[in-house]
Amino acid sequence: MNSHRPEENPAATGDDAGAEIPNGAAAAAVLSAAAGCFCVSVFGLLGDAFPAIARFFNFYNPTGPLSGVTTTAIAVWLVSWLILSRTWGGKSLPMGKINAAAFVLLALGLALSFPPVGDLLQGK
């Protein structure tokens, strides 16, 4: 009962060595979530800077443009997730690059959400 014999331990044979696990669905989820977060900040900044865009984003009067900003950003997140998951579904992708791109989008979205940064970009 030696568990180190290759015929009994498939991991020891090397048959699966180098096999990549598909991570496309996970990559799609990570990148689309970051894109949605970035869009919340961009849409909020645009709604604050331009009255016409603020009126466009005003889906519900009691909340003002924030209702359209968040609803539209959620739509961007879901549509991008759908497209990326269908495109990348069974593929193995470089998660390091995708995570880096997601981190950049999250960092930019966070920076744009601070009023001093928005005011600086708007020239206030």
C-alpha positions in Angstrom: 0.0 0.0 0.0 2.6 2.5 -1.1 0.8 5.7 -2.1 4.0 7.0 -3.8 3.7 4.6 -6.7 3.0 6.6 -9.9 0.1 4.3 -11.1 -1.8 5.0 -7.9 -1.1 8.7 -7.5 -2.1 10.6 -10.7 -0.5 13.8 -9.5 2.9 12.1 -9.4 2.7 10.9 -13.0 2.9 14.4 -14.5 -0.1 13.8 -16.8 -1.7 17.0 -15.7 1.6 19.0 -15.4 1.3 22.3 -17.1 -2.5 22.1 -17.6 -4.1 25.5 -17.2 -7.4 25.9 -15.5 -9.8 28.2 -17.4 -10.2 31.5 -15.5 -12.0 33.6 -18.1 -15.2 33.8 -16.2 -13.4 35.0 -13.1 -11.4 37.5 -15.1 -14.6 38.8 -16.7 -16.2 39.3 -13.2 -13.1 41.2 -11.8 -12.7 43.5 -14.8 -16.4 44.3 -15.3 -16.8 45.1 -11.6 -13.9 47.5 -11.8 -15.4 49.1 -14.9 -18.7 49.6 -13.1 -17.0 51.2 -10.1 -15.1 53.5 -12.5 -18.3 54.4 -14.3 -20.0 55.5 -11.1 -17.3 58.1 -10.5 -17.1 59.2 -14.2 -20.9 59.6 -14.5 -21.1 61.4 -11.2 -18.4 63.8 -12.3 -20.0 64.4 -15.7 -23.4 64.9 -14.0 -21.9 67.5 -11.6 -20.0 69.3 -14.4 -22.7 69.6 -17.1 -26.4 70.5 -16.3 -27.6 68.7 -19.5 -26.0 65.4 -18.4 -27.4 65.9 -14.9 -30.9 66.2 -16.4 -30.2 63.1 -18.4 -29.2 61.1 -15.3 -32.2 62.3 -13.3 -34.3 59.2 -13.4 -36.1 59.8 -10.1 -36.6 63.4 -8.9 -36.2 62.9 -5.1 -32.7 61.6 -5.6 -31.8 63.7 -8.6 -29.0 62.7 -10.9 -27.6 60.1 -8.5 -30.4 57.7 -9.5 -29.3 57.7 -13.1 -25.6 57.7 -12.3 -25.9 54.5 -10.2 -28.4 52.8 -12.5 -26.4 53.5 -15.6 -23.2 52.3 -13.9 -24.9 49.1 -12.9 -26.0 48.6 -16.4 -22.4 49.1 -17.7 -21.2 46.5 -15.1 -23.8 43.9 -16.1 -23.4 44.4 -19.9 -19.6 44.3 -19.7 -19.8 41.2 -17.5 -22.1 39.5 -20.0 -19.9 40.4 -23.0 -16.6 39.5 -21.3 -17.9 36.3 -19.8 -19.2 35.1 -23.1 -15.9 36.1 -24.8 -13.5 34.8 -22.2 -15.7 32.0 -20.7 -13.5 28.9 -21.2 -10.2 30.5 -21.8 -7.1 30.8 -19.5 -6.1 34.4 -19.3 -3.2 36.3 -17.6 -4.9 37.2 -14.3 -2.0 39.5 -13.3 -2.6 41.8 -16.2 -6.4 41.8 -15.7 -6.0 42.4 -12.0 -3.6 45.3 -12.7 -6.1 46.8 -15.1 -8.9 46.4 -12.6 -6.8 48.0 -9.8 -6.1 51.0 -12.1 -9.8 51.4 -12.8 -10.7 51.1 -9.1 -7.9 53.6 -8.1 -9.1 56.1 -10.8 -12.7 55.6 -9.7 -11.8 56.2 -6.1 -9.7 59.3 -6.9 -12.5 60.8 -9.1 -15.0 60.3 -6.2 -13.2 62.8 -4.0 -14.7 66.3 -4.4 -11.4 68.1 -4.5 -10.3 66.0 -7.5 -13.6 66.6 -9.2 -13.4 70.3 -8.5 -9.9 70.4 -9.9 -10.9 68.7 -13.1 -13.9 71.0 -13.5 -11.8 74.1 -12.9 -13.7 75.2 -9.8 
